[in-house]
Amino acid sequence: MSNHDDDRFRARPGAPKQRDDAFINKVLRQTNKAGAKLGKTVGKVGQRPGSRLGRGHVAARFAGAALTPNARRVTIKARLVNLAKAGPRSTAAHLRYIEREGVDRQGGPGHAYGPTTDAADTTAFEERGREDRHQFRFIVSPEDAEQLDDLRTYTRHLMARMEADLGTRLDWVAVDHWNTDNPHTHVVLRGKDDTGKDLIISRDYIAEGMRHRAAELATEWLGPRTELEIQRTMEREVDQERWTRLDRTLQRVAVDGLVRPETLAAPRLQRQRQLLIGRLQRLQRMGLATEQQPGVWAINAEAEPTLRAMGERGDIIRTMQRAMSGKQRDLVVFQPGEEGRAIVGRVVGKGLADELHDKGYLVIDGTDGKAHYVVLPPRSELEQYPAGSVVEVKGSTDVRTADRNIAALAVDNVYRTDHHLAVAQGQATPDRDPREVVVAYVRRLEALRRAGIVEREAEGVWRVPNDLAERGRQYDAQRLGGGVAVELKSHLPIERQTSVIGATWLDQQLIGGGKGLGDLGFGSEVKDALQQRADFLAEQGLAKHRGHRVVLARNLLVTLRGRELAKIAKDIAAETGLEHRPVADGQRVAGVYRRSVMLASGRYAMLDDGMGFSLVPWKPVIERHLGQTVTAAMRINGVSWELGRQRGLAIG
């Protein structure tokens, strides 16, 4: 074809096909299935179902074509987030997680950046994506990140190559993390292309193409791995107690679970042969492989899950050792299924057990002299548990008393609020309003209805299953991420609790006689702090020393709480010009929930009635009603909140 012919040639693409919501949802489901460890090959590019759907499917077929066995390796993990299901605060929460303290090279907070700025506006990014249907989250982990050094520039080059492959500009922010053995980068990518349409990325590109581009870039920067580097890497894997690349090779070449001599003698395995034999011998010592006859090895079917679990436990132990800063403790992983198991202690470390899914953990220095690793329930905010704060952790797998009572009150599997109210009125006590008892049960029934466990037939009438108690227990265990409940006992370290005006956790320990405190670690420190607290209370006229005994003033907690509330109320009154209205037991108070204040006595909600304000014990359930009118009823044993529009005894 001549140059003149080239000039005359014009492509005439047909009209684009209309893709409806059902088609797009199908693409998203297929893409989501690829959102696991992307370093893991799941089939040949272009041969998976739906692999040609979405942007990048052509690039995925050619990316990495020039990579050799000596290329640098990069692991990428991906997650496709359905923002409608994840909730409106999902993006903001994830950005807070990845920008948290202690992740940069100097141990400070993470700093988000973008394609052209070193200080990305994450608030603006979150606002731009509020109407997006989905979002991509990646963790890019080059094996040689320490040598790359400049992860920020590396990430920008990688995202530029992705833009070329996908044929669109990308809206993203990233944060580099240097707080682990493997420095890595978190990338949050909006699910929109540069025309504002939904960004659909090919399943092949997510599974292979992006990783190949990352490996190409790392190899260009650092050059191919030398034979010595490859050899040393594989040698380190021989004795590791985790799932390694050597194990994957053995798994790939095994036939019916057997690895034979002729297999290991294949030319392509010649370089690894001795290392693979060494690995098999190591697996035999671990009880995960058996040499059935000379040179013929049988690999245990449970080898992979066992080694993966061992690797995770090894990571946990290293995390705990770092958090304890060399202090000698027995290291324990909290198991919520153990009956009656509960721990109390000080938060000494926290972070993400699964950074892709924002699953947090705490390391707790317990009063029992042990260090405990606790995986938090889903959507838990790490900010709720400051370093040094005191928490209680327990398994929430027991059947709720409310569920037992609902089942017992139901007649022919039908629970009625009017029947329950009549029963409650016959059992009324001065500190418990029968109506509030029923309201609390209705609140529980509403939660179970949303979970599909019970059915509301009419106002105040509920149909419940025969196995309500057990299904309610299973619902709680699932909702709490395996049945873990973490309660913040005090946001103040015990050192500050010793000399503060307010009803502290230390005061509760003094009243209880300091039971359950060990002689090591945090338990020993609490004993010393209790002595200091007793001395301070004596100075305030709220305690007396009688030999080795401490006699506390009557109604100590009420007095301390009252003094602290009076002080903070005076400050709020001066700030707002509103009059403080103290709340007594048995009193009901209504007002607009303006804010909460954290005190030594706990967290309190400020209710504004237009002329004055009241301070009422805060509960998590009211936080989503900030700026709205709520009603609180004070009782001796706590507070009951009424939220939203009331219809009889029902709470929507």
Summary of the structure (lengths in Angstrom):
residues: 652
radius of gyration: 30.4
end to end distance: 73.9
largest distance: 108.9
contacts: 1929
relative contact order: 0.06
helix: 39%
strand: 24%
